[in-house]
Each structure stands twice: as C-alpha cells, then as structure tokens.
Amino acid sequence: VQLAESGGGLAQPGGSLRLSCAASGFIFGDYDMSWARQAPGKGFEWVAAIQDSGSEMFYSDSVKGRFTVSRDNARNTLYLQMNSLTPEDTALYYCARVSTYCSTSRCYEDGGKNIYDYWGQGTQVTVSS
C-alpha cells in the first residue's frame, strides 16, 4: 500500500490550494479515505473524510464550508480542495486509509489515529502573506 500526497505549497490568506493523494497497492474504491493534518506544536487533527463510493463526505467544523473532499476511483486518487485559507490552516497534510468504519463526523473526530491503517508522507501547506 502506498499513499503519496502532492499539491501543497505557499498560499496567501484567502487563497486556495488543491491537494492530491495518489493511491496504489490496494483496491482504492473499496476503502473510505480521510485527510488529516498536524500543525507545528499541535496534535493530530482530522480534516475530512469520504466514503468508498464518494457518496458521502464528512468535515471537521474548522474546515466545513471551505474545504471539499472528493475522489476519482478510476484514477485511484483522493483530492482536497481548500478555499478561503487562513494562517490557522498551516500544517502538514496527510491522506490516510480508513480501517474502522465511521458514519459520522463525530466518529472520525473521536477516532483519532486509531481508525487508520496506512498514511502518506504528507504535503506541507503554509498560509502566509
């Protein structure tokens, strides 16, 4: 199993970035997937998740209305469109494969790192003027 994030970089406040996560080594369309982040000096924070078929998405309150998670199962790729970025979004962003089923945002928030079995190396997002 491999997960490879890309698309991070420097953005200005109010700007946008689109992250991608290329998946390989497993049947991508069989798994729910998540994005999470970790800022310097802060703990793990779940950001967004999407069910295997792409039919349902979940978001943390901190990104709801600004970020959109999507997937292309034919291309084995997960995306995170990030709009209206703020300096508080500065973090290392990871994609992860979900190993424990969740059907609510609360489940993802409470599950922490324990509900994932594979992670990418992360892509840095820095929001600064």
NORDARA-V473953 format. One record per backbone hydrogen bond with DSSP energy under -1.0 kcal/mol. NH is the residue of the N-H (numbers start at 0). CO is the residue of the C=O. E is the energy in kcal/mol with one decimal. If there is no record, write none. Layout:
BEGIN
NH & CO & E
NH & CO & E
END
This chain:
BEGIN
1 & 23 & -2.7
3 & 21 & -2.0
5 & 19 & -2.2
10 & 125 & -2.8
13 & 84 & -3.5
14 & 11 & -2.6
16 & 81 & -2.1
18 & 79 & -2.8
19 & 5 & -2.6
20 & 77 & -2.3
21 & 3 & -2.6
22 & 75 & -2.9
23 & 1 & -2.1
27 & 25 & -1.3
29 & 26 & -2.2
30 & 27 & -1.8
32 & 49 & -2.3
33 & 95 & -2.4
34 & 47 & -3.0
35 & 93 & -2.5
36 & 44 & -2.7
37 & 91 & -1.8
41 & 38 & -2.3
44 & 36 & -2.3
46 & 34 & -2.6
47 & 34 & -1.7
48 & 57 & -2.3
49 & 32 & -2.6
50 & 55 & -2.6
53 & 50 & -1.5
57 & 48 & -2.5
59 & 46 & -2.4
62 & 59 & -1.4
63 & 59 & -1.5
65 & 62 & -2.5
66 & 62 & -2.3
67 & 80 & -2.4
69 & 78 & -1.5
71 & 76 & -2.8
76 & 71 & -1.9
77 & 20 & -2.4
78 & 69 & -3.0
79 & 18 & -2.1
80 & 67 & -3.0
81 & 16 & -3.3
82 & 65 & -1.9
84 & 14 & -2.3
88 & 85 & -2.3
89 & 86 & -1.7
90 & 124 & -1.9
91 & 37 & -2.5
92 & 122 & -2.8
93 & 35 & -3.1
95 & 33 & -2.2
96 & 117 & -2.4
97 & 31 & -2.2
98 & 114 & -3.3
99 & 114 & -1.5
107 & 103 & -1.5
108 & 104 & -2.7
109 & 105 & -2.9
110 & 106 & -1.8
113 & 110 & -1.3
115 & 112 & -1.5
116 & 96 & -1.9
119 & 94 & -2.0
122 & 92 & -2.1
124 & 90 & -2.7
125 & 8 & -2.8
127 & 10 & -2.3
END
